[in-house]
Amino acid sequence: MDIVEIIKAIILGMVEGLTEFAPVSSTGHMIIVDDMWLKSQEFLGKYAANTFKVVIQLGSILAVVVVFKDRFIDLLGLRGRHRDGQPRLKLMQVIVGLIPAGVLGVLFDDYIDEHLFSTATVLIGLVLGALLMIAADWFAKKNTPKAQTVDQITYKQAIIVGLVQCLSLWPGFSRSGSTISGGVLAGMSHRAAADFTFIMAVPIMAGASGLSLLKNWQYVTAADIPFFIAGFISAFLFALLAIRFFLHLINRVRLVPFAVYRIVLALVIYVLYF
C-alpha cells in the first residue's frame, strides 16, 4: 500500500470524524467522497471498503468516550443520583434507546450492505433526514422542552429516540440527525438530545463495527491494515474537535442550518453525479 492510498485513508477518516456527530450523515459523506473521488473499492475490494467505512467509526467512538468519560463512569458505576440528590441518566434508559435500531440492524445488515451503500440512496436519505430536522425545529419553537438536560430524560423519551433512530439505518439519513430530531420531538432540548445521541452512539456503533468485522474480516488483507489504522487515527482526532465544537453550537443554531446544507449538498451531488 503506497503513500497515496494512506492519504486517502486519512481523508476518509477526516470526513468520518468531522461529520459523524453533526446531523449531516458521515456514512453518506464517506460514500459520496469515496464513490466520486477516492474509489477505495478499486484497491480494497467492495467488502473490505465497506468494512473500512464502518471500522473507522471506532475512532469516532473513542473520541466520544474521551469527551464523555465522566458520564460513562457514572453509567457503568450505576450511580443513580447527583450528590445533590437530583436524578441522573440511567444505564437502562440508554439500553432502551438502543434496542429498536440494534434489532433491525442485525436483521437487515446484509441487505443494507448489499443494496443501500450507494450515492443514489444517500441522496434520498439526505433530503428526507433534512425534512425531519426542519420538522423538529418547528416543533421546538411551538413547545417548551420538558427535559432541559440529559439527566431529565424519561424512559418514554428514550423509547421514542430509539424508534426514530431506526431511520438512520438508511445511509445518508444520519444517526445524530435522526436521534437529535427524535429527542426534540419527544420534548428534549437540543443539547439534551445531542448528549443522549452521543452516549447512545458508543454501544450501537461499536456493535455495528464489530458485526461488520466478524462478517468481512476475511476480505481484509495484511496489506490493508495500514490503511485501516491511518483512517482510525484520523477519525479519532477530527472527531475530538468536531464533538466539542458541535456541543457548543447546537443550542444556538439548532437543526435547520444543517438541514439546508444537506438539501444543497444533495442537489449539487445530483447535478454532478447523475
LOMIVO-915608 format. One record per residue (C-alpha): x, y, z; residue in three letters; residue number from 1. Coordinates in steps of 0.5 Angstrom, whole numbers, plus 500, padded with zeros to 3 digits. Layout:
N
VOBA east north  up seti romi
VOBA    X     Y   Z  ALA  NUM
...
// end
This chain:
274
VOBA east north  up seti romi
VOBA  500   500 500  MET    1
VOBA  503   507 498  ASP    2
VOBA  503   514 501  ILE    3
VOBA  497   516 496  VAL    4
VOBA  493   511 499  GLU    5
VOBA  495   512 506  ILE    6
VOBA  493   520 505  ILE    7
VOBA  486   517 502  LYS    8
VOBA  485   514 509  ALA    9
VOBA  487   520 513  ILE   10
VOBA  482   524 508  ILE   11
VOBA  476   519 509  LEU   12
VOBA  478   519 517  GLY   13
VOBA  477   526 517  MET   14
VOBA  471   526 513  VAL   15
VOBA  468   521 518  GLU   16
VOBA  471   525 525  GLY   17
VOBA  468   531 522  LEU   18
VOBA  461   529 520  THR   19
VOBA  460   523 525  GLU   20
VOBA  456   527 530  PHE   21
VOBA  454   533 526  ALA   22
VOBA  447   532 523  PRO   23
VOBA  449   531 516  VAL   24
VOBA  451   524 515  SER   25
VOBA  458   521 516  SER   26
VOBA  457   515 512  THR   27
VOBA  453   519 507  GLY   28
VOBA  459   524 506  HIS   29
VOBA  464   518 506  MET   30
VOBA  460   514 501  ILE   31
VOBA  460   521 496  ILE   32
VOBA  467   522 497  VAL   33
VOBA  469   515 496  ASP   34
VOBA  465   514 490  ASP   35
VOBA  466   520 487  MET   36
VOBA  474   521 488  TRP   37
VOBA  478   517 492  LEU   38
VOBA  475   510 490  LYS   39
VOBA  478   505 495  SER   40
VOBA  474   499 492  GLN   41
VOBA  479   499 487  GLU   42
VOBA  485   497 491  PHE   43
VOBA  481   494 497  LEU   44
VOBA  475   491 494  GLY   45
VOBA  468   492 496  LYS   46
VOBA  467   488 502  TYR   47
VOBA  474   491 505  ALA   48
VOBA  472   498 503  ALA   49
VOBA  465   498 506  ASN   50
VOBA  468   495 513  THR   51
VOBA  473   500 513  PHE   52
VOBA  468   506 513  LYS   53
VOBA  465   502 519  VAL   54
VOBA  471   501 523  VAL   55
VOBA  474   508 523  ILE   56
VOBA  468   510 526  GLN   57
VOBA  471   506 532  LEU   58
VOBA  476   512 532  GLY   59
VOBA  470   517 533  SER   60
VOBA  467   512 538  ILE   61
VOBA  474   513 542  LEU   62
VOBA  473   521 542  ALA   63
VOBA  466   520 545  VAL   64
VOBA  469   516 551  VAL   65
VOBA  474   521 552  VAL   66
VOBA  470   527 552  VAL   67
VOBA  464   524 556  PHE   68
VOBA  469   520 560  LYS   69
VOBA  466   522 567  ASP   70
VOBA  459   521 564  ARG   71
VOBA  461   513 562  PHE   72
VOBA  464   512 569  ILE   73
VOBA  457   514 572  ASP   74
VOBA  453   510 568  LEU   75
VOBA  458   504 569  LEU   76
VOBA  458   505 576  GLY   77
VOBA  451   505 577  LEU   78
VOBA  451   512 581  ARG   79
VOBA  444   514 580  GLY   80
VOBA  444   521 583  ARG   81
VOBA  448   527 584  HIS   82
VOBA  451   529 590  ARG   83
VOBA  445   534 591  ASP   84
VOBA  440   528 590  GLY   85
VOBA  438   530 583  GLN   86
VOBA  436   524 579  PRO   87
VOBA  441   522 574  ARG   88
VOBA  441   519 567  LEU   89
VOBA  441   511 568  LYS   90
VOBA  444   506 564  LEU   91
VOBA  438   503 563  MET   92
VOBA  435   509 559  GLN   93
VOBA  441   508 554  VAL   94
VOBA  439   501 553  ILE   95
VOBA  432   502 552  VAL   96
VOBA  434   507 547  GLY   97
VOBA  439   502 543  LEU   98
VOBA  434   496 543  ILE   99
VOBA  430   498 536  PRO  100
VOBA  436   500 532  ALA  101
VOBA  440   495 535  GLY  102
VOBA  435   489 533  VAL  103
VOBA  433   492 526  LEU  104
VOBA  441   493 525  GLY  105
VOBA  442   486 526  VAL  106
VOBA  436   483 522  LEU  107
VOBA  438   488 516  PHE  108
VOBA  445   488 516  ASP  109
VOBA  446   484 510  ASP  110
VOBA  441   488 506  TYR  111
VOBA  444   495 508  ILE  112
VOBA  451   493 506  ASP  113
VOBA  449   490 499  GLU  114
VOBA  443   495 497  HIS  115
VOBA  444   501 501  LEU  116
VOBA  451   503 500  PHE  117
VOBA  451   508 494  SER  118
VOBA  450   515 492  THR  119
VOBA  443   515 490  ALA  120
VOBA  441   512 497  THR  121
VOBA  445   517 500  VAL  122
VOBA  442   523 497  LEU  123
VOBA  435   520 499  ILE  124
VOBA  437   520 506  GLY  125
VOBA  440   527 506  LEU  126
VOBA  434   530 504  VAL  127
VOBA  429   526 508  LEU  128
VOBA  433   527 514  GLY  129
VOBA  433   534 513  ALA  130
VOBA  426   535 513  LEU  131
VOBA  425   531 519  LEU  132
VOBA  430   536 522  MET  133
VOBA  426   542 520  ILE  134
VOBA  420   539 523  ALA  135
VOBA  424   538 530  ALA  136
VOBA  426   545 530  ASP  137
VOBA  419   548 528  TRP  138
VOBA  416   543 534  PHE  139
VOBA  421   546 539  ALA  140
VOBA  419   553 537  LYS  141
VOBA  412   552 539  LYS  142
VOBA  414   548 545  ASN  143
VOBA  418   549 551  THR  144
VOBA  423   543 553  PRO  145
VOBA  421   538 558  LYS  146
VOBA  428   535 559  ALA  147
VOBA  433   541 559  GLN  148
VOBA  439   537 561  THR  149
VOBA  440   529 559  VAL  150
VOBA  439   528 567  ASP  151
VOBA  432   530 566  GLN  152
VOBA  430   525 560  ILE  153
VOBA  425   520 562  THR  154
VOBA  424   513 559  TYR  155
VOBA  419   515 555  LYS  156
VOBA  423   520 551  GLN  157
VOBA  429   515 551  ALA  158
VOBA  424   510 547  ILE  159
VOBA  422   515 542  ILE  160
VOBA  429   517 541  VAL  161
VOBA  431   509 540  GLY  162
VOBA  425   508 535  LEU  163
VOBA  427   515 531  VAL  164
VOBA  434   512 531  GLN  165
VOBA  432   506 526  CYS  166
VOBA  431   511 521  LEU  167
VOBA  439   512 521  SER  168
VOBA  440   505 518  LEU  169
VOBA  439   508 511  TRP  170
VOBA  445   511 509  PRO  171
VOBA  445   519 509  GLY  172
VOBA  439   520 514  PHE  173
VOBA  445   521 519  SER  174
VOBA  445   518 526  ARG  175
VOBA  445   524 530  SER  176
VOBA  441   528 525  GLY  177
VOBA  435   523 527  SER  178
VOBA  436   522 534  THR  179
VOBA  437   529 536  ILE  180
VOBA  431   530 532  SER  181
VOBA  427   525 535  GLY  182
VOBA  429   527 542  GLY  183
VOBA  427   534 540  VAL  184
VOBA  420   532 538  LEU  185
VOBA  420   528 545  ALA  186
VOBA  421   534 549  GLY  187
VOBA  428   535 550  MET  188
VOBA  432   541 549  SER  189
VOBA  437   541 543  HIS  190
VOBA  443   540 548  ARG  191
VOBA  440   534 552  ALA  192
VOBA  438   531 545  ALA  193
VOBA  445   531 543  ALA  194
VOBA  448   529 549  ASP  195
VOBA  444   523 549  PHE  196
VOBA  445   522 542  THR  197
VOBA  453   522 543  PHE  198
VOBA  452   517 549  ILE  199
VOBA  448   512 545  MET  200
VOBA  453   512 539  ALA  201
VOBA  458   509 543  VAL  202
VOBA  455   502 544  PRO  203
VOBA  451   502 538  ILE  204
VOBA  457   504 533  MET  205
VOBA  462   499 537  ALA  206
VOBA  456   494 536  GLY  207
VOBA  456   495 528  ALA  208
VOBA  463   496 527  SER  209
VOBA  464   489 531  GLY  210
VOBA  459   486 527  LEU  211
VOBA  462   488 520  SER  212
VOBA  469   486 522  LEU  213
VOBA  466   479 524  LEU  214
VOBA  463   478 517  LYS  215
VOBA  468   481 513  ASN  216
VOBA  475   480 516  TRP  217
VOBA  477   475 511  GLN  218
VOBA  476   480 506  TYR  219
VOBA  482   485 509  VAL  220
VOBA  489   483 508  THR  221
VOBA  495   485 512  ALA  222
VOBA  497   490 507  ALA  223
VOBA  490   493 508  ASP  224
VOBA  492   494 516  ILE  225
VOBA  496   501 515  PRO  226
VOBA  490   504 511  PHE  227
VOBA  485   502 517  PHE  228
VOBA  490   505 522  ILE  229
VOBA  491   511 519  ALA  230
VOBA  484   512 518  GLY  231
VOBA  482   510 525  PHE  232
VOBA  487   515 528  ILE  233
VOBA  485   521 523  SER  234
VOBA  478   520 525  ALA  235
VOBA  479   520 533  PHE  236
VOBA  483   526 532  LEU  237
VOBA  478   530 528  PHE  238
VOBA  472   527 532  ALA  239
VOBA  475   530 538  LEU  240
VOBA  475   537 535  LEU  241
VOBA  468   536 532  ALA  242
VOBA  465   534 538  ILE  243
VOBA  467   539 543  ARG  244
VOBA  465   545 537  PHE  245
VOBA  458   542 536  PHE  246
VOBA  456   541 543  LEU  247
VOBA  458   549 544  HIS  248
VOBA  454   550 538  LEU  249
VOBA  447   546 538  ILE  250
VOBA  443   550 542  ASN  251
VOBA  445   557 539  ARG  252
VOBA  444   555 531  VAL  253
VOBA  439   548 532  ARG  254
VOBA  438   544 526  LEU  255
VOBA  435   548 521  VAL  256
VOBA  442   550 518  PRO  257
VOBA  445   543 518  PHE  258
VOBA  438   541 514  ALA  259
VOBA  439   547 509  VAL  260
VOBA  446   544 508  TYR  261
VOBA  444   537 507  ARG  262
VOBA  439   539 502  ILE  263
VOBA  444   544 498  VAL  264
VOBA  449   538 498  LEU  265
VOBA  444   533 495  ALA  266
VOBA  442   538 490  LEU  267
VOBA  450   539 488  VAL  268
VOBA  451   532 488  ILE  269
VOBA  445   530 484  TYR  270
VOBA  447   535 479  VAL  271
VOBA  455   533 478  LEU  272
VOBA  453   525 479  TYR  273
VOBA  447   524 475  PHE  274
// end
